[in-house]
Structures are given as structure tokens and as C-alpha cells.
Amino acid sequence: MAGRDAATHLWQRLGLRIPLIQAPMAGVSTPALAAAVSDAGGLGSIAVGATDAPGARAMIAALRAASGAAFNVNVFVHATPRVDTVREAAWCAALAPQFAAFGAQPPEELATIYRSFADDAA
């Protein structure tokens, strides 16, 4: 069971008391939540993909200030999306009935919601 031994060794090296990794979810995994999970013996996580480099630094600093335990940082480093207005308009049109079912209008155009850290010199 080499895999099991490696996993045990990993959480021993991280100083974890329980084999739990909190999911790093952009927008909801806060430094306070991650600190609480890490302090309870698991591996707390923050997701910095919904912010920029200064925001990521601030989140990491807040987590370090709240806990001395090990933690995880999840970063989005994806390819820059290519705009395809014809394809995007087709998707919006295809989804229009779903929007209407909820009394909403589809967007007129799509926008990138998370800038990749690959495009951020900071």
C-alpha cells in the first residue's frame, strides 16, 4: 500500500490531525473559514481566482495572521478566453427559454469573469 503510506506521510508533513481538505471555492472560501479548518486539524483552503494579485496577497496575509497552521491556495492559471461573438450569441439565444422560465433576460454579450493569473504581471 505505497499510495496509502504516501498519503499518510503527506498529512504528517503538513501537520494535519484529520484527513480533511476544505474545498477552495472562489467567492466563498474566506481566510477566516480556512483558518478555522486548519486550526481544527484539517487543511484549510482559499481560492484566489476571483481576485487580482494584490487581492490574493491580502487574502494570504489575512490567513497567515489568523492561523499558523498549514493551508492551501488555489489559483486559476487558465488560457485567456478568445471572444467568438457569433458562438456566444448562439449560446445566449439557445439559453433564452431557460432565462425566461425564471423571469430573466439573457445577457446581450458574455464577459470573462475571472482574469487568469497568466495574464497578470503582478
N, CA and C atoms as an extended XYZ file, in Angstrom:
366
Properties=species:S:1:pos:R:3:atomname:S:1:resname:S:1:resid:I:1 pbc="F F F"
N         0.813       -1.186        0.000 N   MET     1
C         0.000        0.000        0.000 CA  MET     1
C         0.859        1.253        0.000 C   MET     1
N         1.692        1.377       -0.997 N   ALA     2
C         2.581        2.538       -1.078 CA  ALA     2
C         1.804        3.838       -1.173 C   ALA     2
N         0.681        3.853       -1.892 N   GLY     3
C        -0.126        5.061       -2.018 CA  GLY     3
C        -0.665        5.533       -0.681 C   GLY     3
N        -1.126        4.590        0.127 N   ARG     4
C        -1.665        4.945        1.448 CA  ARG     4
C        -0.557        5.480        2.341 C   ARG     4
N         0.622        4.876        2.283 N   ASP     5
C         1.753        5.360        3.080 CA  ASP     5
C         2.147        6.770        2.658 C   ASP     5
N         2.136        7.025        1.363 N   ALA     6
C         2.488        8.360        0.864 CA  ALA     6
C         1.472        9.388        1.339 C   ALA     6
N         0.178        9.032        1.318 N   ALA     7
C        -0.859        9.958        1.777 CA  ALA     7
C        -0.695       10.249        3.266 C   ALA     7
N        -0.428        9.207        4.054 N   THR     8
C        -0.220        9.402        5.494 CA  THR     8
C         0.990       10.289        5.719 C   THR     8
N         2.037       10.034        4.988 N   HIS     9
C         3.249       10.833        5.130 CA  HIS     9
C         2.969       12.297        4.780 C   HIS     9
N         2.171       12.540        3.746 N   LEU    10
C         1.855       13.915        3.349 CA  LEU    10
C         1.145       14.644        4.475 C   LEU    10
N         0.099       14.064        5.041 N   TRP    11
C        -0.582       14.828        6.069 CA  TRP    11
C         0.207       14.918        7.339 C   TRP    11
N         1.116       13.991        7.580 N   GLN    12
C         2.036       14.154        8.713 CA  GLN    12
C         2.966       15.340        8.454 C   GLN    12
N         3.482       15.433        7.240 N   ARG    13
C         4.379       16.545        6.901 CA  ARG    13
C         3.681       17.890        6.991 C   ARG    13
N         2.383       17.917        6.674 N   LEU    14
C         1.619       19.160        6.742 CA  LEU    14
C         1.150       19.467        8.159 C   LEU    14
N         1.328       18.521        9.081 N   GLY    15
C         0.916       18.729       10.461 CA  GLY    15
C        -0.584       18.603       10.666 C   GLY    15
N        -1.271       17.884        9.766 N   LEU    16
C        -2.715       17.718        9.901 CA  LEU    16
C        -3.024       16.656       10.947 C   LEU    16
N        -4.119       16.866       11.671 N   ARG    17
C        -4.574       15.874       12.650 CA  ARG    17
C        -5.717       15.038       12.102 C   ARG    17
N        -6.411       15.560       11.090 N   ILE    18
C        -7.500       14.813       10.453 CA  ILE    18
C        -7.335       14.898        8.933 C   ILE    18
N        -7.702       13.839        8.218 N   PRO    19
C        -7.522       13.821        6.757 CA  PRO    19
C        -8.656       14.550        6.043 C   PRO    19
N        -8.669       15.872        6.168 N   LEU    20
C        -9.737       16.666        5.578 CA  LEU    20
C        -9.134       17.854        4.846 C   LEU    20
N        -9.558       18.040        3.595 N   ILE    21
C        -9.157       19.212        2.821 CA  ILE    21
C       -10.414       19.999        2.501 C   ILE    21
N       -10.471       21.227        2.995 N   GLN    22
C       -11.606       22.108        2.707 CA  GLN    22
C       -11.513       22.535        1.246 C   GLN    22
N       -12.623       22.470        0.549 N   ALA    23
C       -12.637       22.842       -0.868 CA  ALA    23
C       -12.362       24.335       -1.043 C   ALA    23
N       -11.417       24.680       -1.941 N   PRO    24
C       -11.160       26.089       -2.235 CA  PRO    24
C       -12.139       26.573       -3.297 C   PRO    24
N       -13.167       27.291       -2.879 N   MET    25
C       -14.204       27.742       -3.807 CA  MET    25
C       -14.183       29.259       -3.891 C   MET    25
N       -13.924       29.776       -5.092 N   ALA    26
C       -13.847       31.228       -5.299 CA  ALA    26
C       -15.120       31.903       -4.816 C   ALA    26
N       -14.931       32.933       -4.011 N   GLY    27
C       -16.051       33.718       -3.526 CA  GLY    27
C       -16.633       33.277       -2.208 C   GLY    27
N       -16.392       32.034       -1.791 N   VAL    28
C       -16.964       31.561       -0.528 CA  VAL    28
C       -15.947       31.006        0.458 C   VAL    28
N       -14.768       30.635       -0.010 N   SER    29
C       -13.756       30.116        0.919 CA  SER    29
C       -12.901       31.285        1.413 C   SER    29
N       -13.284       31.818        2.551 N   THR    30
C       -12.642       33.003        3.105 CA  THR    30
C       -11.412       32.639        3.929 C   THR    30
N       -10.522       33.606        4.167 N   PRO    31
C        -9.394       33.345        5.059 CA  PRO    31
C        -9.849       32.893        6.452 C   PRO    31
N       -10.946       33.448        6.973 N   ALA    32
C       -11.435       33.048        8.295 CA  ALA    32
C       -11.878       31.589        8.305 C   ALA    32
N       -12.589       31.158        7.262 N   LEU    33
C       -13.018       29.765        7.172 CA  LEU    33
C       -11.810       28.845        7.060 C   LEU    33
N       -10.865       29.183        6.194 N   ALA    34
C        -9.675       28.359        6.020 CA  ALA    34
C        -8.875       28.264        7.321 C   ALA    34
N        -8.759       29.365        8.040 N   ALA    35
C        -8.044       29.352        9.324 CA  ALA    35
C        -8.737       28.431       10.316 C   ALA    35
N       -10.064       28.489       10.368 N   ALA    36
C       -10.805       27.632       11.298 CA  ALA    36
C       -10.599       26.156       10.964 C   ALA    36
N       -10.628       25.813        9.687 N   VAL    37
C       -10.422       24.422        9.272 CA  VAL    37
C        -8.998       23.980        9.615 C   VAL    37
N        -8.017       24.805        9.288 N   SER    38
C        -6.628       24.462        9.580 CA  SER    38
C        -6.407       24.323       11.089 C   SER    38
N        -6.963       25.238       11.860 N   ASP    39
C        -6.793       25.180       13.314 CA  ASP    39
C        -7.485       23.968       13.925 C   ASP    39
N        -8.527       23.453       13.247 N   ALA    40
C        -9.230       22.264       13.732 CA  ALA    40
C        -8.519       20.970       13.345 C   ALA    40
N        -7.447       21.074       12.542 N   GLY    41
C        -6.667       19.893       12.201 CA  GLY    41
C        -6.725       19.469       10.756 C   GLY    41
N        -7.563       20.107        9.955 N   GLY    42
C        -7.639       19.793        8.527 CA  GLY    42
C        -6.763       20.741        7.730 C   GLY    42
N        -6.927       20.717        6.416 N   LEU    43
C        -6.185       21.626        5.546 CA  LEU    43
C        -7.159       22.665        5.010 C   LEU    43
N        -7.111       23.876        5.573 N   GLY    44
C        -7.951       24.971        5.103 CA  GLY    44
C        -7.474       25.453        3.754 C   GLY    44
N        -8.409       25.974        2.965 N   SER    45
C        -8.079       26.402        1.604 CA  SER    45
C        -8.763       27.715        1.267 C   SER    45
N        -8.071       28.532        0.483 N   ILE    46
C        -8.676       29.719       -0.107 CA  ILE    46
C        -8.503       29.635       -1.616 C   ILE    46
N        -9.435       30.236       -2.327 N   ALA    47
C        -9.367       30.308       -3.782 CA  ALA    47
C        -9.181       31.768       -4.151 C   ALA    47
N        -8.126       32.067       -4.869 N   VAL    48
C        -7.828       33.459       -5.204 CA  VAL    48
C        -8.115       33.784       -6.671 C   VAL    48
N        -8.782       32.889       -7.367 N   GLY    49
C        -9.061       33.095       -8.784 CA  GLY    49
C       -10.045       34.209       -9.083 C   GLY    49
N       -10.828       34.624       -8.084 N   ALA    50
C       -11.811       35.679       -8.309 CA  ALA    50
C       -11.277       37.048       -7.907 C   ALA    50
N        -9.979       37.140       -7.702 N   THR    51
C        -9.371       38.409       -7.327 CA  THR    51
C        -8.117       38.635       -8.167 C   THR    51
N        -7.446       39.741       -7.932 N   ASP    52
C        -6.196       40.029       -8.630 CA  ASP    52
C        -5.028       39.742       -7.686 C   ASP    52
N        -3.797       40.009       -8.139 N   ALA    53
C        -2.617       39.701       -7.332 CA  ALA    53
C        -2.622       40.437       -5.986 C   ALA    53
N        -2.933       41.746       -5.934 N   PRO    54
C        -2.998       42.396       -4.616 CA  PRO    54
C        -4.077       41.793       -3.713 C   PRO    54
N        -5.211       41.422       -4.277 N   GLY    55
C        -6.268       40.781       -3.500 CA  GLY    55
C        -5.832       39.432       -2.970 C   GLY    55
N        -5.106       38.666       -3.808 N   ALA    56
C        -4.591       37.362       -3.377 CA  ALA    56
C        -3.594       37.538       -2.242 C   ALA    56
N        -2.710       38.525       -2.383 N   ARG    57
C        -1.741       38.783       -1.309 CA  ARG    57
C        -2.450       39.117       -0.002 C   ARG    57
N        -3.507       39.922       -0.085 N   ALA    58
C        -4.258       40.315        1.113 CA  ALA    58
C        -4.939       39.102        1.751 C   ALA    58
N        -5.513       38.225        0.925 N   MET    59
C        -6.164       37.024        1.466 CA  MET    59
C        -5.156       36.111        2.143 C   MET    59
N        -3.993       35.932        1.526 N   ILE    60
C        -2.953       35.075        2.111 CA  ILE    60
C        -2.440       35.695        3.409 C   ILE    60
N        -2.236       37.003        3.423 N   ALA    61
C        -1.776       37.676        4.644 CA  ALA    61
C        -2.808       37.539        5.764 C   ALA    61
N        -4.096       37.682        5.430 N   ALA    62
C        -5.150       37.540        6.437 CA  ALA    62
C        -5.174       36.129        7.004 C   ALA    62
N        -4.988       35.136        6.145 N   LEU    63
C        -4.970       33.744        6.605 CA  LEU    63
C        -3.752       33.478        7.483 C   LEU    63
N        -2.593       33.978        7.074 N   ARG    64
C        -1.387       33.811        7.897 CA  ARG    64
C        -1.536       34.483        9.259 C   ARG    64
N        -2.203       35.630        9.286 N   ALA    65
C        -2.404       36.344       10.555 CA  ALA    65
C        -3.371       35.598       11.469 C   ALA    65
N        -4.308       34.853       10.879 N   ALA    66
C        -5.331       34.157       11.657 CA  ALA    66
C        -4.913       32.768       12.118 C   ALA    66
N        -3.922       32.173       11.448 N   SER    67
C        -3.532       30.801       11.778 CA  SER    67
C        -2.071       30.560       11.439 C   SER    67
N        -1.426       29.785       12.268 N   GLY    68
C        -0.051       29.377       11.990 CA  GLY    68
C         0.016       28.002       11.357 C   GLY    68
N        -1.156       27.403       11.097 N   ALA    69
C        -1.210       26.049       10.548 CA  ALA    69
C        -1.053       26.068        9.028 C   ALA    69
N        -0.790       24.895        8.473 N   ALA    70
C        -0.669       24.738        7.015 CA  ALA    70
C        -1.996       25.066        6.345 C   ALA    70
N        -1.934       25.615        5.125 N   PHE    71
C        -3.134       25.900        4.336 CA  PHE    71
C        -2.824       25.782        2.862 C   PHE    71
N        -3.879       25.773        2.045 N   ASN    72
C        -3.787       25.610        0.602 CA  ASN    72
C        -4.300       26.877       -0.080 C   ASN    72
N        -3.639       27.257       -1.185 N   VAL    73
C        -4.103       28.369       -2.010 CA  VAL    73
C        -4.352       27.824       -3.412 C   VAL    73
N        -5.576       28.021       -3.920 N   ASN    74
C        -5.952       27.575       -5.249 CA  ASN    74
C        -5.925       28.775       -6.186 C   ASN    74
N        -5.189       28.660       -7.286 N   VAL    75
C        -5.007       29.760       -8.232 CA  VAL    75
C        -5.500       29.338       -9.611 C   VAL    75
N        -6.243       30.217      -10.290 N   PHE    76
C        -6.658       29.961      -11.666 CA  PHE    76
C        -5.539       30.454      -12.593 C   PHE    76
N        -4.981       29.554      -13.371 N   VAL    77
C        -3.993       29.946      -14.376 CA  VAL    77
C        -4.428       29.260      -15.680 C   VAL    77
N        -5.481       29.805      -16.247 N   HIS    78
C        -6.060       29.229      -17.450 CA  HIS    78
C        -5.704       30.077      -18.675 C   HIS    78
N        -5.925       29.495      -19.826 N   ALA    79
C        -5.684       30.233      -21.075 CA  ALA    79
C        -6.669       31.394      -21.178 C   ALA    79
N        -6.219       32.473      -21.764 N   THR    80
C        -7.077       33.631      -21.973 CA  THR    80
C        -8.209       33.244      -22.923 C   THR    80
N        -9.473       33.494      -22.531 N   PRO    81
C       -10.584       33.148      -23.423 CA  PRO    81
C       -10.529       33.957      -24.719 C   PRO    81
N       -10.902       33.315      -25.814 N   ARG    82
C       -10.984       34.008      -27.092 CA  ARG    82
C       -12.439       34.363      -27.353 C   ARG    82
N       -12.682       35.606      -27.670 N   VAL    83
C       -14.040       36.065      -27.941 CA  VAL    83
C       -14.497       35.525      -29.288 C   VAL    83
N       -15.695       34.947      -29.290 N   ASP    84
C       -16.327       34.460      -30.518 CA  ASP    84
C       -17.780       34.924      -30.449 C   ASP    84
N       -18.037       36.146      -30.948 N   THR    85
C       -19.355       36.766      -30.778 CA  THR    85
C       -20.486       35.955      -31.406 C   THR    85
N       -20.233       35.298      -32.512 N   VAL    86
C       -21.276       34.502      -33.164 CA  VAL    86
C       -21.647       33.306      -32.284 C   VAL    86
N       -20.655       32.610      -31.794 N   ARG    87
C       -20.899       31.442      -30.940 CA  ARG    87
C       -21.563       31.862      -29.627 C   ARG    87
N       -21.097       32.961      -29.041 N   GLU    88
C       -21.664       33.435      -27.782 CA  GLU    88
C       -23.123       33.848      -27.960 C   GLU    88
N       -23.443       34.518      -29.069 N   ALA    89
C       -24.827       34.909      -29.342 CA  ALA    89
C       -25.707       33.676      -29.511 C   ALA    89
N       -25.168       32.634      -30.136 N   ALA    90
C       -25.929       31.395      -30.315 CA  ALA    90
C       -26.222       30.744      -28.959 C   ALA    90
N       -25.254       30.738      -28.062 N   TRP    91
C       -25.477       30.182      -26.722 CA  TRP    91
C       -26.523       30.989      -25.969 C   TRP    91
N       -26.435       32.301      -26.018 N   CYS    92
C       -27.415       33.154      -25.331 CA  CYS    92
C       -28.811       32.904      -25.887 C   CYS    92
N       -28.922       32.764      -27.209 N   ALA    93
C       -30.223       32.504      -27.826 CA  ALA    93
C       -30.750       31.127      -27.408 C   ALA    93
N       -29.874       30.142      -27.388 N   ALA    94
C       -30.288       28.791      -27.001 CA  ALA    94
C       -30.743       28.739      -25.542 C   ALA    94
N       -30.150       29.552      -24.700 N   LEU    95
C       -30.498       29.555      -23.274 CA  LEU    95
C       -31.620       30.525      -22.925 C   LEU    95
N       -32.089       31.309      -23.902 N   ALA    96
C       -33.146       32.291      -23.651 CA  ALA    96
C       -34.380       31.673      -22.989 C   ALA    96
N       -34.843       30.482      -23.407 N   PRO    97
C       -36.018       29.895      -22.729 CA  PRO    97
C       -35.760       29.591      -21.241 C   PRO    97
N       -34.543       29.211      -20.917 N   GLN    98
C       -34.219       28.943      -19.504 CA  GLN    98
C       -34.255       30.235      -18.698 C   GLN    98
N       -33.702       31.289      -19.257 N   PHE    99
C       -33.761       32.592      -18.591 CA  PHE    99
C       -35.219       33.016      -18.407 C   PHE    99
N       -36.014       32.869      -19.469 N   ALA   100
C       -37.419       33.281      -19.430 CA  ALA   100
C       -38.191       32.509      -18.358 C   ALA   100
N       -37.862       31.247      -18.172 N   ALA   101
C       -38.542       30.431      -17.163 CA  ALA   101
C       -38.370       31.009      -15.764 C   ALA   101
N       -37.312       31.782      -15.570 N   PHE   102
C       -37.045       32.404      -14.274 CA  PHE   102
C       -37.304       33.909      -14.293 C   PHE   102
N       -37.966       34.374      -15.360 N   GLY   103
C       -38.303       35.786      -15.464 CA  GLY   103
C       -37.093       36.678      -15.663 C   GLY   103
N       -36.069       36.148      -16.306 N   ALA   104
C       -34.830       36.907      -16.517 CA  ALA   104
C       -34.526       37.019      -18.005 C   ALA   104
N       -33.668       37.954      -18.331 N   GLN   105
C       -33.210       38.139      -19.703 CA  GLN   105
C       -31.786       37.612      -19.825 C   GLN   105
N       -31.457       36.926      -20.916 N   PRO   106
C       -30.062       36.506      -21.105 CA  PRO   106
C       -29.180       37.736      -21.347 C   PRO   106
N       -27.903       37.632      -21.083 N   PRO   107
C       -27.026       38.777      -21.341 CA  PRO   107
C       -26.941       39.051      -22.839 C   PRO   107
N       -26.677       40.302      -23.178 N   GLU   108
C       -26.526       40.659      -24.585 CA  GLU   108
C       -25.189       40.178      -25.126 C   GLU   108
N       -24.198       40.107      -24.248 N   GLU   109
C       -22.888       39.565      -24.624 CA  GLU   109
C       -22.258       38.954      -23.379 C   GLU   109
N       -21.301       38.073      -23.598 N   LEU   110
C       -20.628       37.412      -22.485 CA  LEU   110
C       -19.341       38.159      -22.136 C   LEU   110
N       -18.953       38.067      -20.877 N   ALA   111
C       -17.725       38.706      -20.422 CA  ALA   111
C       -16.939       37.716      -19.565 C   ALA   111
N       -15.648       37.832      -19.585 N   THR   112
C       -14.795       36.988      -18.751 CA  THR   112
C       -14.964       37.423      -17.299 C   THR   112
N       -15.282       36.481      -16.417 N   ILE   113
C       -15.497       36.858      -15.024 CA  ILE   113
C       -14.236       36.754      -14.183 C   ILE   113
N       -13.336       35.852      -14.541 N   TYR   114
C       -12.098       35.696      -13.783 CA  TYR   114
C       -10.913       35.864      -14.720 C   TYR   114
N       -10.107       36.873      -14.471 N   ARG   115
C        -8.889       37.080      -15.251 CA  ARG   115
C        -7.863       36.041      -14.802 C   ARG   115
N        -7.200       35.415      -15.741 N   SER   116
C        -6.189       34.426      -15.399 CA  SER   116
C        -4.943       35.086      -14.817 C   SER   116
N        -4.346       34.445      -13.836 N   PHE   117
C        -3.085       34.952      -13.311 CA  PHE   117
C        -1.985       34.872      -14.367 C   PHE   117
N        -2.184       34.092      -15.423 N   ALA   118
C        -1.214       34.046      -16.516 CA  ALA   118
C        -1.159       35.393      -17.254 C   ALA   118
N        -2.231       36.183      -17.140 N   ASP   119
C        -2.310       37.481      -17.808 CA  ASP   119
C        -2.029       38.639      -16.856 C   ASP   119
N        -1.590       38.337      -15.660 N   ASP   120
C        -1.413       39.356      -14.619 CA  ASP   120
C         0.066       39.434      -14.242 C   ASP   120
N         0.740       40.467      -14.721 N   ALA   121
C         2.178       40.603      -14.450 CA  ALA   121
C         2.473       40.726      -12.956 C   ALA   121
N         1.522       41.272      -12.189 N   ALA   122
C         1.736       41.408      -10.738 CA  ALA   122
C         1.783       40.051      -10.092 C   ALA   122
